[in-house]
């Protein structure tokens, strides 16, 4: 890539990251071009689709999450490893504006994307948890990703989205109903 094209790419990426942080995944591509001082054609040359732009904006964070999954695969407790990974994805998706939407769009638009990368990284954790009997065998990473994305989208505008999203994920994992206990002889007396 030529030096000027590289500078444009890096400038567009920095401006896009700020725009997505402020406006979410629907940040205006035209406004990004204007702020960067380039034409909309330059934006389209570097990022042919909105999804390509979002992928580039979130690439570092997704790579870090995938690396974390690789570290967690070696943990002795498969359930704890999977839960920790899901919490990290949930917190990131809830607190990094636009990430949950980008993950959701990638999954629904059937393009190679961050959600595919996370699935590839997360599948070994899901498989280990299922083999250990701590996760229902019919649960897939796609199921868990959909759950996490839904929670993140629902809490994105919460005053403390990371905490609220983690709480809701915990509720989903443990369930929210309590089975009443039969009265014991001590409570009947």
SVG drawing of the C-alpha trace seen along z (x, -y; Angstrom):
<svg xmlns="http://www.w3.org/2000/svg" viewBox="-46 -18 51 54">
<polyline fill="none" stroke="black" stroke-width="0.4" points="0.0,0.0 1.3,-3.4 2.3,-5.7 -0.6,-8.2 -3.1,-5.4 -1.8,-3.9 -2.2,-7.4 -5.7,-7.7 -6.6,-4.2 -5.2,-4.9 -6.9,-8.3 -10.2,-6.8 -10.0,-4.0 -9.3,-6.5 -12.2,-8.8 -14.5,-5.8 -13.6,-4.4 -14.6,-7.8 -17.8,-8.0 -18.8,-4.4 -18.1,-5.1 -20.4,-8.2 -23.1,-7.0 -22.9,-3.2 -22.8,-0.9 -24.9,-3.2 -22.3,-6.0 -22.5,-8.0 -19.9,-6.9 -20.3,-10.3 -19.6,-12.1 -16.6,-9.9 -15.3,-10.9 -15.9,-14.6 -14.2,-14.5 -11.2,-12.7 -11.1,-15.2 -11.4,-12.6 -14.0,-11.8 -16.6,-9.1 -15.0,-7.1 -11.8,-6.9 -13.9,-5.5 -15.4,-2.9 -12.1,-1.9 -10.7,-1.1 -14.0,0.2 -16.4,1.4 -19.2,2.1 -20.2,0.7 -19.5,4.2 -15.9,4.1 -15.5,0.7 -16.9,2.1 -14.7,5.2 -11.6,3.0 -12.7,0.8 -13.2,3.8 -10.4,6.0 -8.0,5.5 -10.6,6.1 -11.9,9.3 -8.3,10.5 -7.8,10.0 -11.0,11.9 -9.9,14.8 -6.5,14.9 -8.2,15.0 -10.3,18.0 -7.1,19.8 -5.6,19.1 -8.8,20.4 -8.9,23.7 -6.0,24.9 -7.9,24.1 -8.7,27.1 -12.4,26.2 -14.2,26.2 -17.3,24.5 -15.3,21.7 -13.3,21.2 -16.5,20.9 -18.2,18.6 -15.2,16.3 -15.0,16.1 -18.8,15.4 -18.5,12.7 -15.6,11.1 -17.5,11.0 -20.6,9.7 -18.7,6.9 -17.0,5.9 -20.1,6.0 -22.1,4.0 -19.5,1.4 -17.9,0.9 -20.6,-1.0 -21.4,0.6 -19.6,4.0 -22.8,5.9 -24.5,4.6 -21.4,5.5 -21.4,9.0 -25.2,9.3 -25.0,8.0 -22.2,10.3 -24.1,13.3 -27.4,12.3 -25.7,11.1 -23.8,14.4 -20.4,12.8 -17.1,13.7 -16.8,11.5 -15.8,11.1 -18.7,13.3 -17.1,16.1 -13.7,15.5 -15.3,15.6 -17.1,18.8 -13.9,20.4 -12.2,19.4 -15.1,20.3 -16.1,23.7 -13.3,25.5 -14.5,24.0 -18.1,25.1 -16.9,28.6 -14.9,29.1 -17.8,27.9 -20.2,30.3 -17.8,33.2 -17.4,32.5 -21.1,32.6 -21.4,28.9 -23.1,27.7 -26.1,29.2 -24.7,31.2 -27.1,29.4 -25.9,25.9 -23.7,24.3 -21.4,21.3 -23.8,19.7 -26.6,20.0 -24.4,18.5 -23.2,15.7 -26.8,14.9 -27.6,14.7 -24.6,12.6 -25.3,10.2 -28.9,9.8 -28.0,9.0 -25.4,6.5 -27.8,4.8 -30.4,4.6 -28.0,3.0 -25.9,0.8 -27.6,-2.4 -27.7,-1.4 -25.8,-3.7 -23.5,-0.7 -23.8,1.6 -21.0,3.9 -22.4,4.7 -26.0,5.0 -25.0,7.2 -23.0,9.5 -25.9,9.7 -28.3,10.7 -25.8,13.2 -25.6,14.7 -29.4,14.9 -29.5,16.7 -26.8,19.2 -28.3,20.0 -31.9,19.5 -34.2,17.2 -36.8,19.5 -36.5,21.1 -37.9,24.5 -39.8,24.4 -38.5,26.7 -40.9,29.0 -41.4,28.1 -39.2,30.0 -40.3,31.4 -38.6,28.4 -40.6,25.8 -43.9,27.7 -43.5,27.5"/>
</svg>
